[in-house]
Amino acid sequence: MTQIKDNSGNDQAKEGIIEVNFLKAGYRFEFDLFDEDKNLIFKAHTPISGGVLNHLKISGVARLYFDPSKEQEARETAKKSVISNELKDETYNHTKNILEEIRNTFNHSPGESIGKGTIDKSRDLVGRIISETDSNDDGIFEVTEKLKDMDEFYYHHSMNVAIIASILGSRLDFKPDMKSAMGVGGLFHDIGFSSVSKDILHKAMLSDDEFDIIKNHTHVGYKFVEKNKNLHDIEKKMLLLHHERADGEGYPYGFEMDHYQNNVPREVRLLGLVDFFVSLTVPKPEETGMTPREAIRFMVNKIHAQYKTIYSFLQPDLRDFIRALGFIINKGEHFMMRGDLVRISTGEIGLIEEMNRLYPLNPKVRIIKNSKMETLKRPISVDLIKTYKDYVSNVYDRNAAGGFSISKNSSAGRV
């Protein structure tokens, strides 16, 4: 905790600290950032300027500060939806029309692709989602939790992925074309399902052969748009690669770590995270989904760390996902809290002492066991923001017996 003096000369504990070395041009935060003399350096929700950032480093400014008392204010204002209900309804209807149009094409006009008019209308719709998102910095987004039938499930799934991916691109301050691509890719990412019979799509339990047909939707969707000049290459890759995973257990190619990092663009990996989150929180009608908080914690348990043999995602990708969306999709609340038992990427076990709003995977942790699972005689307090390469890679839930365990929720199985 750093002590700084306020204008009256009294010492004031200042907990909101940002290390300048960790900042990058384009980052933006929900709070104003000040130097130690309380000069406003970066205004809330404004992308960080590379020129100003370089000037700070040259001038020897090591830290910036924000007012943690503003956090509760932010939570209280984060109740309004980030997009209007009217635009959400319009997105649902457009998504439904797209999927029905494409199913009709597969059935009656094989060899054709998506029309330019449909793609142009999709880009316009995504543009309006981004515009509303940019004008509502403190809003939240709630996915639909209960659906009446399987057709509604697929329509809502693609709608939610498109909206959340659009918000993600906006919050990460992507270039305009890439912001649009995130939303358009979200709308079209599952169009390959339109080639699958509804008898299979609507089944609660699938045979291995039927699941192979389901998995083929990525390749079928890609081939459907491969030669379409109205879609960008990155959007086509979103259709093809959004189910690839870092441990080689994804599809259609089963890329292992090196290939996953090098052959699956970051934007596609981020869309895959959005798709996974929506699958966890918006279940099929006969299933029970996770809350947003449960889903984010579950996803943390699936990021790569040196001690893991099973993982799905890269830490930098999930870090950006949570930084951009965590408070929006979790109703303005942290997904971890003081007292949570966690394992960090070094393999050590600890208890969270204090969350870091701006770096949620880098809280202050009291280490109680080393990487060999040996209990320490004297716990060690570690601020993971100071060792930025270390991060929370597992978070444990309290079980019925009062102990801790990792969620075994199976709804993440075949998504």
C-alpha positions, 0 to 999 in steps of 0.5 A: 500500500503506497502512502501519498499526501493529499492537498491538506498534507495528511497521509492518505492510503492509496490502494489504486495503483497502476504500474506504468510498465504494464500499460500499453497504448490502446488500454482504457480503464473505468476510472480516471488515472492520476500521477502522484501529484494528482494531475489527471493523466488519462480520462476514464474510458479513453484509450491510452495514448502511446505518445503520452505513455512514452512521455511518462516512461521517459520522465521516470513516472513509474506509477499512476493512481485511481480512486478505489472509492469510485468502485462502488459508484461504478457498480451502482451505475452498472445496471443499465443494459449496454445495448437497448432491448430494441436493438437486442430484439432486432439482433435476435430477429436478424440472426433467426432470419440468417439461419433460416435463410442459410438452411433453406439454401443448403436444402434447395440451392446447394452451391450458393452462399450468403447474399451481399444484402444479408452481409451488408445488413449484418455489418450495419447491425453490428455497427449500431451495437458497437455505437450503443456500446461505446456510448454506454461505458458502465452498462451490463449485458445479461444473456437469456438463461431459459429457452423454450426449444432448440430452434430458439437455443441456436438463434439466441446462441448466435445472437449472444455471441455476436453481441458479446464479441462486438462489445469485446472488440469495442472494449479492447479498442480494436480497429473499426474493421476488426470490431465489425469482424468480431460481431459479423463473425459472431453472427455467422460462426455457427452457420454450418449447423444449418446443414445438419438435420434438426433430428440430430440438432435437437437430440439430448444425447448424441452417438459418437457418429452424430457428434462427428457430424455436429463437429463438422459444422465448422468445416461446412460453414467455412466451405459455404463462405470460402469464396464469398468476396463479401466476407473478410478472411478473418471472419471466414477463419472465425467460422472454421477455427473457433473450436480449436483449443490450446491442448490439441483437443479442439476441432476441426484440426486439433492444433496443439499449443504451437500451432494454436498460437501461430495458426489461430489468430488472436481475434479467433481465439477470443471469439472462441472464448465468447462462444464457450462462455455463451455455451456455459451460461445459455444451456439447451432447454433441458440443461442447467447452465452456469451463472456468469460468475461460475462460468468465468471461474470455470474458464479460469480453470481451463487456462494453460499453466506449467503444472497442467496437462489439461487446458483449453485457453491461453492466459493472455487471451482470457486476461483480455476477455475478463478485462474487457467483459468481466464486469459487463457480463457479471453485473458489475461484480468481481468473479473472485473475492477475498478468501477464495482459494486459488492456485497460481501458475507457479503451482503454489496454493494461496488465499486471495487477500485483495482483488485487483479490478484492473488486473483480475488474474493478478490479485494479492495472494497469501501463499499457504502451500508451495508447488509441491503441495507442502504447507508453509510454516509461515504464509507469504503475501504476494502481489501478483501484479508485481510479478505479472508473469504469474497469475491465478490459473485455478480457483476453487469452490467451497463444497458441501463439506466446507472444503474446496474443490474445482467445479466438475460441471459437465455442461462444458462437454460438447460445445 
